[in-house]
Amino acid sequence: MHRWREDSLTEEEMHRLNEALITPEGRAALRDDWFLEASLPGALRTRRLLKVAEPPQTMNRAGWLSWRPLTAAAAGLIIGIFSASLVLAVTLPRATSERLLSLVNGSFGDPQIGHGFPHQTGGWSGDNAAISNGKLRFVAAEGDVADPGGRAIACDVFQLVDLRALKSTHGSGGEMVLELSASFLDSRPPNTNTSVTFFCQLYLFQGDPAQMHQMWPKSIPDALASGSAQVTTLGLDAKGARTLTARCLLPAEADFAVAQIVARPNLHPAKMEGLFADDVKLTLKTAPELPVRIVQR
């Protein structure tokens, strides 16, 4: 479904997706996917046509139902989830509130940056990087202390963010989504031979953030939720800086977040020059509880 959102499915894969949507589990997954994306400002957009199969007991392949292309509107979005006898009509309003969390030195005005994975919340730390003219400059890729056998292929910088103060907010109802955004700049000459991939990544964990440095990156599979965004560049082009946004649902049991920004040259050994990050923000967005009405078909 992620690749369908990106409009990159082949005809065979589209057929397989339709087959999966015959099952109740597939329909539920599709519905949850729409609920999450529709709660995010800027995420509503026109969809490509997606056929949705009838349930097995009444399925007629010649009479498959179709999704109409849906367009973002200020009033929200109407989604029809079709079954043999019911239509589930859901009105999805935009997120009702936003809150900028405490991300220390997100604009890199403070020249201080630590070395190695951070041991406590607050402040950036990671591989060899420096702050130049109010921007984070990626200098060199380094390995992880907890993974001595791993290769140094990217320059990673991290910040731990305490989320425990948000636990009382979960009782207010509605889904809560965290967004990590960052602006990346490849200032090398245009059409440079070696491409660079920038990453903006967010991981949510339960437990004590002060212990994470002993386990990273082997602890990544234990994350309660995660989100990632990336872009690949070949030097400075007309688009200039690229802004990436990683999103994930905020589980009630999450205690802290790992915010990670990365520059990875796609030629090894990695060489860093003219690669920058700036304006890193962490935002909490809350969507209201969704009104649902069931109507006869």
C-alpha positions in Angstrom: 0.0 0.0 0.0 2.9 2.3 0.6 4.1 1.7 -3.0 0.6 2.3 -4.2 0.6 5.7 -2.5 3.8 6.5 -4.3 2.3 5.3 -7.6 5.0 2.8 -8.3 3.1 -0.5 -8.5 3.4 -2.7 -11.5 0.2 -4.2 -13.1 1.0 -7.5 -11.5 1.5 -6.0 -8.0 -1.7 -4.0 -8.4 -3.5 -7.3 -9.1 -1.9 -8.8 -6.0 -3.0 -5.8 -3.9 -6.6 -6.3 -5.1 -6.4 -10.0 -4.2 -5.3 -9.0 -0.7 -8.2 -6.6 -0.3 -10.6 -9.5 -0.7 -9.8 -10.5 2.9 -11.2 -8.7 6.0 -7.6 -8.1 7.2 -6.7 -6.4 3.9 -9.7 -4.1 4.1 -8.9 -3.2 7.7 -5.3 -2.4 6.8 -6.4 -0.2 3.9 -8.9 1.6 6.1 -6.2 2.2 8.8 -3.8 3.5 6.2 -6.3 6.1 5.0 -7.2 7.1 8.6 -3.5 7.8 9.4 -2.7 9.7 6.2 -5.9 11.7 6.2 -5.1 13.0 9.8 -1.8 14.6 8.6 -2.1 18.1 7.1 -0.8 18.2 3.6 -1.1 14.4 3.2 -4.6 14.5 1.5 -4.2 14.3 -2.2 -5.8 12.8 -5.3 -5.5 9.0 -5.4 -5.0 6.8 -8.4 -7.8 4.4 -9.2 -7.8 1.4 -7.0 -10.2 -1.5 -7.5 -11.5 -3.1 -4.3 -12.9 -6.7 -4.6 -16.2 -7.9 -3.2 -16.0 -10.3 -0.2 -15.5 -13.9 -1.3 -19.1 -15.0 -0.7 -20.5 -12.6 -3.3 -17.5 -11.8 -5.4 -18.0 -11.3 -9.1 -14.8 -10.4 -10.8 -16.6 -8.6 -13.6 -18.3 -6.4 -11.1 -15.5 -5.3 -8.9 -16.1 -2.0 -7.2 -13.7 0.9 -7.6 -12.4 3.8 -5.6 -13.2 7.2 -7.1 -10.1 9.5 -7.2 -10.3 11.5 -3.9 -9.2 15.1 -3.7 -8.1 17.0 -0.6 -10.7 19.5 0.6 -10.8 21.8 3.6 -14.0 20.1 4.9 -12.2 16.7 5.0 -12.4 13.5 3.0 -15.2 10.9 2.5 -14.1 7.3 2.2 -16.5 4.5 1.2 -15.5 1.0 2.5 -17.7 -1.4 0.5 -19.1 -4.8 1.6 -21.9 -7.0 0.4 -24.6 -5.1 2.2 -23.2 -2.0 4.0 -21.4 1.2 3.2 -19.1 2.6 6.0 -19.0 6.3 5.5 -16.3 8.1 7.5 -15.7 11.9 7.6 -12.0 12.6 8.3 -11.3 16.1 9.5 -7.8 17.5 9.6 -5.6 17.4 12.7 -7.1 19.7 15.3 -3.9 20.7 17.2 -0.2 20.9 16.8 2.6 21.2 19.4 6.3 21.7 18.8 8.3 19.5 21.1 11.5 20.4 22.7 14.2 19.6 20.2 17.4 21.2 21.5 19.4 23.3 19.0 17.2 22.3 16.0 18.4 25.4 14.1 22.0 24.7 15.0 22.6 28.1 16.6 24.7 26.5 19.3 28.1 25.4 18.0 28.3 22.5 20.4 27.7 19.0 19.2 28.7 15.8 21.0 30.5 12.7 19.7 29.0 9.3 19.6 25.5 8.2 20.3 23.9 10.4 22.9 23.8 9.2 26.5 21.0 11.5 27.6 18.1 13.6 26.2 18.7 17.1 24.8 21.4 18.1 22.4 22.8 16.6 19.2 25.5 13.9 19.2 26.8 11.3 16.7 29.4 10.9 14.0 32.0 13.5 13.0 30.0 16.6 12.3 30.4 20.3 12.8 28.2 23.4 12.9 29.1 26.0 10.3 27.1 29.2 9.6 24.1 28.0 11.5 24.0 24.7 9.7 25.0 21.2 10.6 27.9 20.1 8.3 28.4 16.3 7.8 32.1 15.6 8.0 32.8 11.9 8.2 31.1 8.5 8.5 31.9 6.5 11.7 30.9 3.1 13.0 28.7 2.4 16.1 30.3 1.6 19.4 27.6 -1.1 20.1 28.2 -2.7 16.6 32.0 -2.8 16.3 31.8 -5.1 13.2 29.5 -2.7 11.3 30.8 -0.6 8.4 31.0 3.1 8.5 28.9 4.1 5.4 27.0 7.2 6.6 27.4 10.2 8.9 24.6 9.9 11.5 23.6 12.5 14.1 21.1 11.8 16.8 19.0 13.5 19.6 17.1 11.7 22.3 13.7 13.3 23.2 11.8 12.5 26.4 8.1 11.8 25.6 6.9 10.8 29.1 5.3 14.2 29.7 2.9 13.4 26.9 1.4 10.3 28.5 -1.5 12.4 30.1 -2.4 13.7 26.7 -3.4 10.3 25.4 -6.5 10.3 27.5 -8.0 13.1 25.4 -9.0 10.8 22.6 -7.9 10.7 18.9 -4.7 9.6 17.2 -1.4 11.3 18.0 1.2 11.5 15.3 4.9 12.7 15.6 6.6 14.4 12.7 10.3 14.9 12.4 11.3 17.3 9.6 14.7 18.6 8.4 16.1 20.6 5.6 19.1 19.1 3.7 21.4 20.8 1.3 23.9 19.2 -1.2 26.0 22.2 -2.1 28.4 20.3 -4.4 28.7 21.3 -8.1 25.7 20.1 -10.2 25.7 16.6 -11.6 28.4 15.4 -9.3 29.5 11.8 -10.1 28.7 10.4 -6.7 25.1 10.6 -5.4 24.3 11.2 -1.7 21.1 10.0 0.1 19.8 12.1 3.0 17.6 10.5 5.6 15.3 11.9 8.3 14.3 9.1 10.7 12.3 8.8 13.9 12.1 5.8 16.3 10.0 5.5 19.4 10.9 3.3 22.4 9.8 2.2 25.8 12.3 2.3 28.7 15.2 4.4 29.8 16.8 6.6 27.1 20.1 6.7 29.1 20.6 3.0 28.2 20.1 3.3 24.4 23.7 4.1 23.6 24.7 0.6 24.8 22.4 -1.1 22.2 22.1 1.2 19.2 21.6 0.2 16.3 20.8 -3.4 17.4 17.8 -2.0 19.3 16.0 -0.7 16.2 13.8 -3.8 15.8 12.5 -3.2 19.3 11.1 0.2 18.4 7.4 0.6 19.1 7.0 2.8 16.0 9.1 4.4 13.4 9.0 6.7 10.4 11.5 7.5 7.7 11.9 9.9 4.7 14.8 10.1 2.2 16.0 11.9 -0.9 19.0 11.3 -3.2 20.9 14.2 -4.8 23.7 14.8 -7.3 24.9 18.1 -6.2 23.2 21.5 -6.1 20.2 21.8 -8.4 17.4 24.3 -9.0 15.4 22.9 -6.1 18.1 23.9 -3.6 17.6 22.5 -0.1 15.2 19.6 0.3 12.9 19.3 3.2 12.1 15.7 4.5 9.4 14.8 7.0 9.2 11.4 8.8 5.9 10.5 10.5 4.8 7.8 12.9 1.9 7.2 15.3 2.6 7.8 18.9 1.8 4.8 21.1 0.7 5.5 24.6 3.5 3.4 26.0 6.3 5.3 24.2 8.8 6.9 26.7 11.3 8.5 24.4 12.2 9.2 20.7 15.4 8.8 18.7 15.6 11.6 16.1 18.2 10.8 13.5 19.5 12.8 10.5 21.8 11.1 8.0 24.0 11.8 5.0 25.1 8.7 3.1 27.4 9.0 0.0 26.5 6.1 -2.4 30.2 5.4 -3.1 32.5 3.8 -0.6 34.7 4.7 1.1 32.3 7.5 2.0 33.6 11.0 1.3 31.8 14.0 2.8 31.9 17.5 1.4 29.3 20.2 1.0 26.6 18.3 2.8 24.4 20.2 5.3 21.3 19.9 7.5 19.2 22.7 9.1 15.9 23.6 10.7 15.2 20.2 12.4 11.8 20.2 14.1 9.7 17.6 16.0 6.0 18.2 16.0 3.1 16.5 17.7 -0.2 16.5 15.8 -3.5 15.2 17.2 -6.4 14.1 15.1 -9.9 14.1 16.7 -11.8 10.9 17.3 -13.4 10.0 14.0 -17.3 10.1 13.7 -18.6 7.0 12.0 -22.0 6.3 10.6 -23.3 3.0 9.1 -25.9 3.2 6.3 -27.7 0.6 4.4 -26.6 0.1 0.8 
